[in-house]
Amino acid sequence: MSEPGKGVLPVIVAAALAAALAIGVVAWGAGHYTNRIHTVTVAGPAVATTTSSSVPIDPQVAAGAHVFVQFACAECHGMQGKGGVSPVVPALSGIRNSLTTAQLRQIIDHGLGESADPKQPYMPVWGAVISTPQVDELVAYIHAGLPAVPTATPPEVPRDQGAAVAGSVLYVRDGCINCHGPNGLGGVPNPLSPDKTIPVLSGADFRHQFNTDAKVIAVIRSGSVIGKAPIVSMPHWGGIISARDLAALVAYLKTLK
């Protein structure tokens, strides 16, 4: 026969431990569940905000923004046509409602404001270079208000990798590649010019004619052809491209074969 109370103590201790364990499990579960609720609550609005901020862009307008950059319109008229590059080159954001589609097409195809003064930029003749669908896209972009379009931005010019590298990027950013071709190989038709094409910027003939840096810089500044469509005009870059960038372009052209 056991002593009174001797078997009761272990039972009480066991019960207390069981109760404590149960309380701990419930507390852990409540905390874990609360944390999960908190995580879902925080993540929810972030997803909703991202979705609501996404605004679809009309494909033709988006294409026009890329053409605007590709053909160096931004280098003269400013990004999104905001101007500020040259006092004689108008901002396009202010004329989008005053020019009809036909008028815009006429200006792009046939040029405008031609001048013999190399310091006065003018709108060159693009009709033989920019395709009809691309002109349609440019017009749609201008009439849409020239909105910002992701990735439709000029390439960044590296300034710490030497003048030739900077010049190679400027050759693309300033639209030289559109007329003179990759690596200055030419090939773009120019029906009324003497050789029927836009001249190459590489090879023995080019180096013989432009045998000094000064001669190359002079033709970039002043342009080479003043004419009306269908002949392609070499723009006056004198009021647009800085002396530093002209030197970088020359450094790049000297690397071409």
TIVO-563364 format. One record per residue: residue in three letters; x, z, y of N, C-alpha, C in turn; residue number from 1. Coordinates in steps of 0.02 Angstrom, whole numbers, always signed. Each point is the difference from the previous one (the first is absolute). Layout:
// TIVO-563364
SITE   res     n.xx     n.zz     n.yy    ca.xx    ca.zz    ca.yy     c.xx     c.zz     c.yy     n
SITE   Ala        X        Z        Y        X        Z        Y        X        Z        Y   NUM
...
END
This chain:
// TIVO-563364
SITE   res     n.xx     n.zz     n.yy    ca.xx    ca.zz    ca.yy     c.xx     c.zz     c.yy     n
SITE   Met      +43       +0      -59      -43       +0      +59      +44       +0      +62     1
SITE   Ser      -12      -49      +46      +43       -6      +59      -17      +51      +52     2
SITE   Glu      +50      +11      +44      -10      +49      +53      -47      -31      +53     3
SITE   Pro      -41      +43      +32      -47      -25      +51      +39      -34      +57     4
SITE   Gly      -25      -61      +19      +28      -36      +58      +62      -40      -15     5
SITE   Lys      +29      +11      -62      +62      -35      -15       -9      -76       -8     6
SITE   Gly      -58      -21      -27      -13      -71      -10      -34      -32      +60     7
SITE   Val      -22      +40      +47      -38      -26      +57      +47      -32      +51     8
SITE   Leu      +59      +31      +11      +46      -23      +51      +22      -72      -10     9
SITE   Pro      +22      -20      -61      +20      -71       -9      -57      -48      +15    10
SITE   Val      -61      +20      -17      -58      -43      +13       -9      -11      +74    11
SITE   Ile       +6      +55      +38       -9       -3      +74      +54      -45      +31    12
SITE   Val      +63      +10      -24      +56      -40      +27      -10      -73      -15    13
SITE   Ala      -21      -14      -62      -12      -70      -19      -55      -31      +42    14
SITE   Ala      -52      +37      +12      -56      -25      +41      +22      -14      +71    15
SITE   Ala      +42      +45      +26      +24       -8      +69      +44      -62       +5    16
SITE   Leu      +43      -10      -50      +43      -60       +1      -42      -63       -4    17
SITE   Ala      -50       +1      -43      -43      -59       -7      -36      -15      +65    18
SITE   Ala      -24      +53      +34      -35      -10      +63      +47      -29      +53    19
SITE   Ala      +62      +28       +1      +48      -25      +50      +17      -73      -13    20
SITE   Leu       +9      -17      -65      +15      -69      -17      -57      -46      +20    21
SITE   Ala      -61      +21      -12      -58      -41      +17       -4      -11      +75    22
SITE   Ile      +13      +54      +38       -3       -6      +73      +55      -48      +24    23
SITE   Gly      +61       +5      -30      +54      -45      +19      -17      -73      -13    24
SITE   Val      -30      -13      -59      -18      -69      -17      -52      -27      +48    25
SITE   Val      -50      +42      +16      -52      -22      +47      +30      -13      +69    26
SITE   Ala      +45      +45      +21      +31       -9      +66      +42      -64       +3    27
SITE   Trp      +38      -12      -56      +41      -61       -2      -44      -62       +1    28
SITE   Gly      -53       +4      -39      -45      -57       -2      -33      -13      +67    29
SITE   Ala      -20      +53      +33      -32       -8      +66      +49      -30      +50    30
SITE   Gly      +62      +27       -2      +51      -26      +46      +17      -73      -15    31
SITE   His       +8      -16      -65      +15      -69      -19      -55      -47      +21    32
SITE   Tyr      -62      +21      -11      -57      -42      +18       -5       -9      +75    33
SITE   Thr      +14      +56      +36       -1       -4      +73      +52      -50      +26    34
SITE   Asn      +61       +3      -31      +53      -46      +21      -21      -72      -12    35
SITE   Arg      -32      -12      -56      -22      -68      -14      -52      -24      +50    36
SITE   Ile      -45      +44      +19      -51      -17      +50      +34      -16      +66    37
SITE   His      +51      +40      +17      +35      -10      +64      +35      -68       +1    38
SITE   Thr      +32      -18      -55      +35      -64       -4      -47      -58       +9    39
SITE   Val      -56       +1      -33      -49      -54       +5      -27       -5      +71    40
SITE   Thr      -12      +57      +31      -28       +0      +68      +48      -32      +49    41
SITE   Val      +66      +15       -7      +49      -27      +47       +9      -75      -12    42
SITE   Ala       +2      -22      -63      +14      -70      -15      -58      -45      +20    43
SITE   Gly      -60      +25       -3      -59      -41      +13       +0      -34      +67    44
SITE   Pro       +5      +37      +56       -2      -32      +66      +57      -49      +11    45
SITE   Ala      +60      +13      -29      +56      -45      +11      -15      -69      -28    46
SITE   Val      -30       -2      -59      -17      -64      -30      -52      -35      +42    47
SITE   Ala      -50      +37      +23      -53      -29      +40      +26      -28      +66    48
SITE   Thr      +48      +36      +31      +29      -23      +63      +38      -65       -8    49
SITE   Thr      +39       -5      -54      +38      -61      -13      -46      -60       -9    50
SITE   Thr      -54      +12      -36      -47      -55      -13      -35      -23      +64    51
SITE   Ser      -20      +48      +41      -38      -17      +60      +43      -34      +53    52
SITE   Ser      +68      +12       -2      +43      -29      +51      +22      -71      -17    53
SITE   Ser      -16      -24      -60      +19      -67      -20      -50      -50      +27    54
SITE   Val      +23      -45      +44      -43      -50      +30      +22      -69      -25    55
SITE   Pro      -45      -37      -33      +19      -66      -25      +16      -48      +56    56
SITE   Ile      +49      -44      -11      +20      -50      +49      -21      -69      -25    57
SITE   Asp      -30      -38      +44      -19      -68      -18      +62      -39      -22    58
SITE   Pro       -1      -32      -58      +59      -35      -26      +29      -52      +48    59
SITE   Gln      -44      -37      +35      +25      -50      +46      +34      +32      +60    60
SITE   Val      -27      +55      +24      +31      +36      +56      +68      +29      -22    61
SITE   Ala       +2      +29      -60      +63      +27      -26      +52      -55       -7    62
SITE   Ala      -20      -58      -26      +46      -56       -6      +26      -21      +69    63
SITE   Gly      -45       -1      +49      +20      -17      +68      +52      +47      +29    64
SITE   Ala       -6      +65      -17      +49      +49      +24      +68      -15      -29    65
SITE   His       +2      -20      -63      +64      -16      -32      +30      -65      +28    66
SITE   Val      -43      -49      +14      +24      -62      +30      +28      +14      +70    67
SITE   Phe      -34      +45      +36      +21      +19      +68      +71      +27       -1    68
SITE   Val      +17      +38      -52      +68      +27       -6      +47      -52      -27    69
SITE   Gln      -22      -37      -51      +44      -49      -32      +27      -53      +48    70
SITE   Phe      -43      -23      +46      +21      -52      +47      +22      +27      +67    71
SITE   Ala      +17      +65       +0      +32      +32      +59      -45       +1      +61    72
SITE   Cys      -66       -5       -9      -45       +8      +58      +10      +69      +31    73
SITE   Ala      +14      +49      -43       +8      +69      +24      +62       +7      +43    74
SITE   Glu      +51      -43      -11      +62       +6      +39      -10      -21      +73    75
SITE   Cys      -50      -40      +13      -14      -22      +69      -61      +36      +30    76
SITE   His      -53       +6      -40      -63      +29      +25       -5      +76      -15    77
SITE   Gly      +49      +28      -34       -2      +71      -17      -41      +13      -63    78
SITE   Met      +14      +56      -32      -38      +19      -60      -74       +7      +18    79
SITE   Gln      -42      -27      -43      -73       +0      +11      -18      -35      +66    80
SITE   Gly      +45      -44      +24      -15      -39      +60       -5      +42      +63    81
SITE   Lys      +33      +58       +1       -6      +45      +57      +45      -19      +59    82
SITE   Gly      +42      -51       -8      +43      -22      +54      +58      +47      +12    83
SITE   Gly      +27       -3      +61      +54      +45      +19      +70      -27      -15    84
SITE   Val       +4      -60      -28      +66      -29      -17      +29      -37      +60    85
SITE   Ser      -40      -43      +30      +21      -40      +58      -58       -5      +49    86
SITE   Pro      +14       +3      +65      -54       -4      +50      -35      -69       +0    87
SITE   Val      +33      -51      -29      -31      -66       +0      -35      -16      -66    88
SITE   Val       +2      +47      -48      -35      -10      -64      -60      +47       +0    89
SITE   Pro      -61      -27       -3      -59      +43       +6      -13      +41      -62    90
SITE   Ala      -31      +58      +11      -27      +38      -56      -60      -37      -28    91
SITE   Leu       -8       +2      -65      -57      -35      -31      -61      +45       -6    92
SITE   Ser      +10      +65       +5      -56      +46       -7      -49       -7      +57    93
SITE   Gly      +22      -26      +57      -44       -7      +57      -35      -67       +5    94
SITE   Ile      +21      -49      -42      -30      -67       +6      -41      -18      -61    95
SITE   Arg       -6      +46      -48      -32      -18      -63      -74      -20       +9    96
SITE   Asn      -32      +27      +50      -70      -16      +12      -11      -57      +49    97
SITE   Ser      +55      -21      +32       -7      -52      +52      +17      -70      -25    98
SITE   Leu      +31       -4      -59      +18      -65      -28      -40      -14      -63    99
SITE   Thr      -26      -60       -6      -38      -19      -59      +48      -17      -57   100
SITE   Thr      -29       -9      -59      +40      -19      -58      +36      -66      +13   101
SITE   Ala      -35      -48      +29      +30      -65      +15      +58       +6      +49   102
SITE   Gln       -9      +42      +51      +53       +8      +50      +62      +33      -30   103
SITE   Leu      -10      +50      -42      +56      +33      -33      +37      -48      -46   104
SITE   Arg      -37      -39      -37      +31      -49      -45      +41      -51      +40   105
SITE   Gln      -26      -22      +57      +35      -48      +42      +67      +28      +23   106
SITE   Ile       +0      +63      +22      +61      +32      +26      +51       +8      -56   107
SITE   Ile      -22      +23      -59      +47      +10      -56      +29      -67      -23   108
SITE   Asp      -42      -50       -6      +23      -64      -26      +42      -40      +49   109
SITE   His      -17       +4      +65      +31      -44      +50      +44      +35      +51   110
SITE   Gly       +3      +67       -3      +42      +36      +47      -32       +8      +69   111
SITE   Leu      +36      +35      +44      -27      +14      +66      +56      +26      +45   112
SITE   Gly       -5      -18      +64      +46      +27      +49      +72      -22       -8   113
SITE   Glu      +10      -63      -20      +68      -25       -9      +39       +1      +65   114
SITE   Ser      +63      +19       -4      +41       +7      +60      +71      -21      -15   115
SITE   Ala      +32      -30      +49      +70      -19       -7      +46      +59      +14   116
SITE   Asp      -27      +55      +25      +40      +59      +15      +12      +40      -64   117
SITE   Pro      +62       +5      -23      +13      +35      -63      -15      +74       +2   118
SITE   Lys       -8      +28      +60      -17      +71       +5      -75      +12       -2   119
SITE   Gln      -38      -54       -3      -73       +6       -1      -27      -19      -69   120
SITE   Pro      -19      +49      -40      -27      -16      -66      -65      -40       +6   121
SITE   Tyr      -15      -38      -49      -63      -37       -1      -27       -2      -71   122
SITE   Met      -64      -17       -6      -31       -5      -66      +22      -66      -32   123
SITE   Pro      +39       +3      -56      +24      -62      -30      -55      -36      -39   124
SITE   Val      +16      -61      -21      -46      -40      -40       +8      +21      -73   125
SITE   Trp      -55      +26      -30       +2      +24      -69      -37      -45      -49   126
SITE   Gly      -30      -54      +26      -45      -40      -42      +30      -27      -64   127
SITE   Ala      +65      -16       +1      +31      -29      -59      +29      +53      -47   128
SITE   Val       -5      +64      +20      +32      +53      -38      -52      +48      -30   129
SITE   Ile      -48      +22      +40      -51      +47      -24      -58      -40      -28   130
SITE   Ser      -20      +15      -61      -53      -38      -33      -68      +13      +30   131
SITE   Thr      -48      -44      -14      -68       +8      +26      -32      +66      -22   132
SITE   Pro       +4      +18      -65      -28      +65      -19      +33      +59      +35   133
SITE   Gln      +66       -5      +12      +34      +54      +34      -22       +6      +73   134
SITE   Val      -12      -57      +32      -26       +1      +69      -69      +33       +1   135
SITE   Asp      -42      -17      -50      -65      +32       -6       +7      +75       -5   136
SITE   Glu      +49      +23      -39      +11      +72      -10      +24      +32      +65   137
SITE   Leu      +44      -34      +36      +24      +26      +65      -58       +8      +49   138
SITE   Val      -42      -51       +3      -58       +3      +46      -47      +57      -19   139
SITE   Ala      -12       +8      -65      -44      +55      -23      +31      +67      +18   140
SITE   Tyr      +65       +6       -7      +35      +63      +17       -5      +15      +74   141
SITE   Ile       +9      -51      +42       -4      +10      +73      -71      +19      +20   142
SITE   His      -49      -36      -27      -70      +15      +18      -23      +67      -27   143
SITE   Ala      +33      +26      -53      -17      +65      -27      +30      +57      +41   144
SITE   Gly      +40      -17      +51      +30      +52      +42      +70      +18      -19   145
SITE   Leu      +33      -41      -42      +69      +11      -23      +10      +71      -26   146
SITE   Pro      -38      +21      -51       +6      +68      -26      +66      +10      -37   147
SITE   Ala      +21      +63       -6      +59      +16      -40      -17      -10      -73   148
SITE   Val      +43      -34      -36       -9      -13      -71      +61      +26      -37   149
SITE   Pro      -10      +43      -51      +57      +27      -37      +45      -55      -27   150
SITE   Thr      +64      +10       +7      +55      -44      -23       +8      -63      +43   151
SITE   Ala      -45      -14      +46       +8      -58      +44      +43      +22      +60   152
SITE   Thr      +63      +13      -14      +46      +23      +51      +67      -38       -7   153
SITE   Pro      +34      -13      +54      +65      -35       -5      +50      +42      -39   154
SITE   Pro      +47      -32      -34      +51      +38      -37      +44      +39      +49   155
SITE   Glu      +21      +58      -21      +44      +42      +41      +71      -29       -2   156
SITE   Val      +30       -6      +58      +68      -28       +5      +52      +54       -9   157
SITE   Pro      +42       -4      -52      +52      +50       -9      +54       -7      +52   158
SITE   Arg      +17      +54      +33      +49       -4      +54      +67      +30      -20   159
SITE   Asp       +7      +23      -61      +61      +34      -21      +34      -34      -58   160
SITE   Gln      -17      -64      -12      +29      -36      -57      +36      -64      +22   161
SITE   Gly      +17       -3      +63      +36      -58      +25      -46      -51      +33   162
SITE   Ala      +28      -40      +44      -39      -48      +38      -32      -54      -43   163
SITE   Ala      +35      -23      -52      -26      -54      -42      -62      +23      -38   164
SITE   Val       -1      +61      -24      -58      +26      -35      -59       +7      +48   165
SITE   Ala      +13      +26      +59      -53       +4      +50      -26      -69      +17   166
SITE   Gly      +45      -48       +6      -20      -69      +16      -42      -31      -55   167
SITE   Ser      +14      +16      -63      -39      -28      -56      -72      +24       +2   168
SITE   Val      -10      +61      +22      -68      +27       +6      -34      -28      +62   169
SITE   Leu      +37       -6      +54      -27      -30      +62      -21      -72      -13   170
SITE   Tyr      +37      -35      -42      -16      -70      -17      -70       -5      -30   171
SITE   Val      -20      +52      -37      -67       +3      -29      -50      +28      +50   172
SITE   Arg      +18      +55      +33      -46      +33      +46      -20      -44      +58   173
SITE   Asp      +49      -39      +26      -14      -42      +58      -27      -69      -19   174
SITE   Gly      -14      -10      -64      -33      -61      -22      +44      -60       -8   175
SITE   Cys      +67       +8       +7      +45      -58       -7       -9      -32      -69   176
SITE   Ile      -11      +41      -50       -5      -23      -69      -60      -47      -10   177
SITE   Asn      -52       +7      +41      -59      -42       -9      +14      -74      +15   178
SITE   Cys      +46      -13      +46      +15      -69      +19      +66      -25      -29   179
SITE   His      +50      +44       +0      +66      -21      -22      +14      +14      -73   180
SITE   Gly      -47      +33      -33       +5      +10      -72      +46      +57      -20   181
SITE   Pro       -6      +24      -63      +46      +51      -25      +72      -23       +4   182
SITE   Asn      +44      +44      +22      +71      -16       +6      +13      -60      +46   183
SITE   Gly      -47      -13      +46       +9      -55      +48       +1      -68      -31   184
SITE   Leu      -33       -8      -58       +3      -64      -37      -49      -52      +25   185
SITE   Gly      -44      +19      +47      -46      -48      +29      -53      -25      -48   186
SITE   Gly      -23      -61      +12      -50      -30      -44      -70       -4      +28   187
SITE   Val      -12      +32      +58      -67       -2      +31       -8      -65      +39   188
SITE   Pro      -53      -39      -11       -8      -64      +34      -10       +8      +76   189
SITE   Asn      +27      -47      +37      -10       -3      +72       -5      -74      +19   190
SITE   Pro      -60      -29       -7      -10      -73       -1      +31      -38      +58   191
SITE   Leu       -2      +26      +61      +23      -39      +58      +72      +15      +19   192
SITE   Ser      +34      +43      -37      +70      +13      +15      +43      -56      -28   193
SITE   Pro      +61       -7      +26      +43      -56      -22      +10       -4      -76   194
SITE   Asp      +11      +58      -32      +12       -2      -72      -62      +20      -41   195
SITE   Lys      -57       +6      +33      -65      +13      -32       -7      +68      -31   196
SITE   Thr      +49      +43       +8       -4      +68      -27      +28      +49      +50   197
SITE   Ile      -17      +64       -9      +32      +52      +40      +71       +8      -26   198
SITE   Pro      +50       +2      +44      +70       -1      -22      +20      +61      -41   199
SITE   Val      +47      -12      -45      +28      +55      -40      +47      +40      +44   200
SITE   Leu      +12      +62      -20      +45      +44      +38      +62      +18      -41   201
SITE   Ser      +15      -42      -50      +58      +11      -41      +33      -67      -15   202
SITE   Gly      +60       +2      -25      +34      -63      -17      +46      -25      +54   203
SITE   Ala      +37      -51      -17      +53      -26      +44      -27      -29      +65   204
SITE   Asp      -56      -36       -3      -28      -31      +60      -19      +52      +52   205
SITE   Phe      -34      +54      -22      -20      +52      +46      +61      +34      +30   206
SITE   Arg      +49      +15      -41      +60      +35      +24      +41      -44      +47   207
SITE   His       -3      -65      -10      +36      -46      +45      -34       -2      +68   208
SITE   Gln      -66       -4       -1      -36       -4      +64       -1      +66      +37   209
SITE   Phe       -7      +55      -37       -2      +66      +31      +62      +39      -23   210
SITE   Asn      +57      -19      +28      +63      +27      -25      +23      +63      +36   211
SITE   Thr      -41      +27      +44      +16      +64      +33      -63      +44       +0   212
SITE   Asp      +12      +65       +4      -57      +47       +3      -42      -14      +62   213
SITE   Ala      +32      -17      +54      -35      -12      +63      -50      -57       -6   214
SITE   Lys      +19      -53      -36      -45      -57       -8      -62      +18      -41   215
SITE   Val      +11      +40      -52      -56      +21      -43      -48      +44      +41   216
SITE   Ile      +28      +47      +37      -41      +45      +40      -38      -39      +54   217
SITE   Ala      +32      -50      +29      -32      -39      +52      -62      -36      -26   218
SITE   Val       +5      -29      -59      -58      -38      -26      -56      +47      -22   219
SITE   Ile      +17      +60      -23      -53      +48      -17      -35      +22      +64   220
SITE   Arg      +38      +13      +52      -30      +23      +62      -44      -54      +33   221
SITE   Ser      +23      -61       -1      -34      -52      +39      -46      -44      -40   222
SITE   Gly       +2       +5      -66      -40      -46      -40      +33      -68       -3   223
SITE   Ser      -25      -42      -44      +32      -65       -8      -48      -58      +10   224
SITE   Val      -64      +12       -4      -49      -54       +7      -56      +22      +46   225
SITE   Ile      -13      -37      +51      -59      +11      +42      -45      -60      -11   226
SITE   Gly      -54      +10      -34      -44      -56      -15      -69      +23      -19   227
SITE   Lys      -43      -47      -15      -69      +17      -18      -11      -21      -73   228
SITE   Ala      -52      +29      -30      -14      -14      -71       -6      -75      -11   229
SITE   Pro      +22      -26      -58      +17      +40      -59      +73      +22       -4   230
SITE   Ile      +41      -11      +51      +69      +22       -4       +4      +77       +4   231
SITE   Val      +43      +29      -40       +8      +73       -1      +48      +20      +55   232
SITE   Ser      -17      +52      +38      +41      +22      +55      +44      +59      -21   233
SITE   Met      +63       -2      +20      +43      +58       -7      -14      +46      +59   234
SITE   Pro      -25      +61      -12      -20      +44      +55      +59      +20      +44   235
SITE   His      -15      +21      +60      +49      +33      +43       +2      +73      -21   236
SITE   Trp      +56      +21      -28       +6      +70      -20      +38      +41      +51   237
SITE   Gly      +21      -32      +55      +41      +34      +49      -32      +62      +30   238
SITE   Gly      -65       -2       +9      -34      +58      +29      -27      +48      -51   239
SITE   Ile      +15      -13      -64      -28      +41      -54      +54      +35      -41   240
SITE   Ile      +49      -38      -24      +52      +28      -44      +57      +28      +43   241
SITE   Ser      +20      +61      -14      +52      +33      +39      +69      -31      -16   242
SITE   Ala      +48      +13      +44      +69      -25      -10      +29      +28      -65   243
SITE   Arg      -16      +63      -15      +24      +31      -62      -26      -37      -61   244
SITE   Asp      -64      -17       +1      -29      -34      -58      +22      -72       -4   245
SITE   Leu      +12      -33      +57      +27      -68       -1      +69       +0      -34   246
SITE   Ala      +41      +49      +16      +66       +5      -32       -6      +11      -75   247
SITE   Ala      -49      +41      -20      -10      +13      -71      -24      -63      -36   248
SITE   Leu      -44      -38      +31      -23      -63      -30      +59      -48      -10   249
SITE   Val      +43       -5      +50      +59      -44       -6      +45      +24      -57   250
SITE   Ala       +9      +65       -6      +42      +27      -54      -29      -19      -68   251
SITE   Tyr      -67       +1       -6      -31      -19      -63       +8      -75      -13   252
SITE   Leu      -13      -41      +50       +5      -73       -8      +71      -21      -21   253
SITE   Lys      +50      +37      +22      +69      -16      -18      +15      +14      -74   254
SITE   Thr      -44      +38      -33      +10      +13      -71      -30      -54      -45   255
SITE   Leu      -38      -46      +29      -35      -50      -40      +46      -59      -15   256
SITE   Lys      -10      -29      -58      +40      -58      -20      -36      -64      +19   257
END
